[in-house]
Amino acid sequence: MVNWRVCSYNNLGQQVRVDSLDNVFVAATLSINVFQTGLSAATYDAGVLTVPVIALDDSYSQLELNISNEQPIEFQLASATAISNPNTVSMSRFDGDTLTIPQWVAASLRYRIELLLTNSDPVTLQLSFAEEPQ
């Protein structure tokens, strides 16, 4: 007789049945991936948007952006710190003139946001898109 234990992962919207060592490994892997995604998700606190990992060409950086305007929502680059061996799960990317942040955590909600480069000196980015991932 197999005893089923169901683990619920609300932020993934999935349930995992654990009935063998293989499924325990899958459940543990899902837990680790959820934890890593949380570590690389952007956060906003006290007027500072922190982007823990962004790919810039062949290097990685952590960004801190200070809010500079509320209508429209704009941020100015406060600091960019080079990092090595980053957690690249849910990593942000800068492509052309758009900074894409796939995971921004606000309270218990997650959003995908895009910021459009509107000025290069000082570096200013304007919120141009936001959605809750499906």
Buried (B, 14 or more C-beta within 10 A) or exposed (E): EEEEEEBEBEEEEEEBEBEEEEBBEBBEEBBEBBEBBBEBBBBBEEEBBBBBBBBEEEEBBBBBBBBBEEEEBBBBBBEBEEEEEBBEBBBBEBEEEBBBBBBBBEEEEBBBBBBBBBEEEEBBBBBBEBEEEE
